[in-house]
Amino acid sequence: MSVLESIYVDMSIVLGSAQVPIRQILKMGRGAMIPLDCGHDDPTLVYVNGELVAKGRIMVDGDQMSLEVSEVVQRVRG
């Protein structure tokens, strides 16, 4: 077993985002809708430890969801 196999990373899959006033959040109930800043054709973003590393799309098969990676983002060195 490689030493790397025991290292954990923080991974986030982001469908979109929204800026919502706290007063609106406090009024929300079950079934509330929050509009996101993306369309259904926009890529899903994959962040690892806060860095964008890939883009893809969500796949649904019955009750299973997965991410199909379509692009690995090149790191910009600066």
N, C-alpha and C positions, 0 to 999 in steps of 0.2 A: 504494500500500500504506500503510495506516494505521500509525502508530508503535505503536499498541496491539497489533497483530498479532504483534509480536516479543517481547511480555512473557509470561513463563511463570508459571503458578501451580501450587501443590501441591494436587492433588485426591485425596481419599480416599473410597472407596465402602465403607461399613461395614455388613456383614450382621448383626453382633452382636459381643459381647465376652465374655471370660471371665477370671477371676482363677484362676491355676493355680500351685501351689507349684513352685518350681524343681526339687525332688526328683522330682516327677511328670513334668516336662518331660524331665529327664535319663533317665528310664526309658522314654520313648516310643520306639516303633519304627515302622516302616512300617505304615500302616493304622490307627494310633492314632486314636481319636475324642476330640474336645474339645467338650463340650457348651457351647453359647452361651446367653446370657441373653435369647433372643428365640424367638418362635414363627414358623411359616412364614407367618402372616398379618401379622406386624409389618413396618413399612416399613423399607426400606434407607435409610440416612442418607448424605447427600452433604456432605462438608466441603471447603471451599476455604480454603487457608492457615489451617487450624485452626478455622474458623468454620462452624457448621452453616448451610447455605444452601438445602437442598432435601431432600425425601423422595420415595421412589419404590419401584419393585419391579423385581426382576431378571427379564428376559425371556430365554428360551433358544430359539434356532432352529437346530437341528442342532448344529454345533460352535461357533456364534457366541453370545456373551452380550452383552446390552446392558441399559441402565437406562432404564425409562420413568419420567419425572418426574411425580409426581402432585400435588406441593405445593411451592411456593417458600416458604421460611420467611421471615417478616418479621423484620427486624432490630429488636431491642429497644434503644431508646436510653435511656441512663441516666446 
